């Protein structure tokens, strides 16, 4: 069982929250590159209680995800 098997949001749930996420593909920088994976990364951190440095690479570079989260 890999990380992808443990993602939290279903498609219907994502459709409900997606319009409320700041950033999209047109946004300068990396803030809108993949909003769903950003949210999944934050949920992974919350669910596991792991430090940001242990974030699986599937979600992107941990420091980039952390910086966006902290903003």
NORZI-V636360 format. One record per residue. N is the residue number from 0. RES is the residue in three letters. PSI is psi in radians with two decimals (999 if undefined). NEAR is the number of other C-alpha atoms within 10 Angstrom. Layout:
BEGIN
N:RES:PSI:NEAR  N:RES:PSI:NEAR
END
This chain:
BEGIN
0:UNK:2.08:5  1:UNK:-3.12:6  2:UNK:-0.71:11  3:UNK:-0.51:10  4:UNK:-0.27:7  5:UNK:0.31:10  6:UNK:2.63:13  7:UNK:-0.79:15  8:UNK:2.29:15  9:UNK:2.95:8  10:UNK:-0.68:8  11:UNK:-0.72:8  12:UNK:-0.77:10  13:UNK:-0.72:14  14:UNK:-0.55:12  15:UNK:-0.61:9  16:UNK:-0.33:12  17:UNK:-0.73:12  18:UNK:-0.28:9  19:UNK:-0.05:8  20:UNK:2.25:11  21:UNK:2.42:10  22:UNK:2.49:16  23:UNK:-3.05:14  24:UNK:-0.44:12  25:UNK:-0.22:10  26:UNK:2.35:11  27:UNK:2.44:10  28:UNK:-2.79:10  29:UNK:0.20:15  30:UNK:-0.38:19  31:UNK:0.26:17  32:UNK:-0.86:15  33:UNK:1.52:14  34:UNK:-0.68:18  35:UNK:-0.74:16  36:UNK:-0.54:16  37:UNK:-0.84:20  38:UNK:-0.74:20  39:UNK:-0.68:17  40:UNK:-0.79:25  41:UNK:-0.75:16  42:UNK:-0.61:15  43:UNK:-0.78:20  44:UNK:-0.81:16  45:UNK:-0.77:11  46:UNK:-0.70:10  47:UNK:-0.43:9  48:UNK:0.26:10  49:UNK:2.71:11  50:UNK:2.74:10  51:UNK:-0.63:16  52:UNK:-0.34:11  53:UNK:0.08:10  54:UNK:2.21:20  55:UNK:2.53:14  56:UNK:-0.38:11  57:UNK:-0.59:11  58:UNK:-0.12:20  59:UNK:-3.13:14  60:UNK:2.25:13  61:UNK:-0.70:17  62:UNK:-0.62:12  63:UNK:-0.78:14  64:UNK:-0.76:20  65:UNK:-0.78:16  66:UNK:-0.75:10  67:UNK:-0.75:12  68:UNK:-0.77:13  69:UNK:-0.41:7  70:UNK:999:5
END
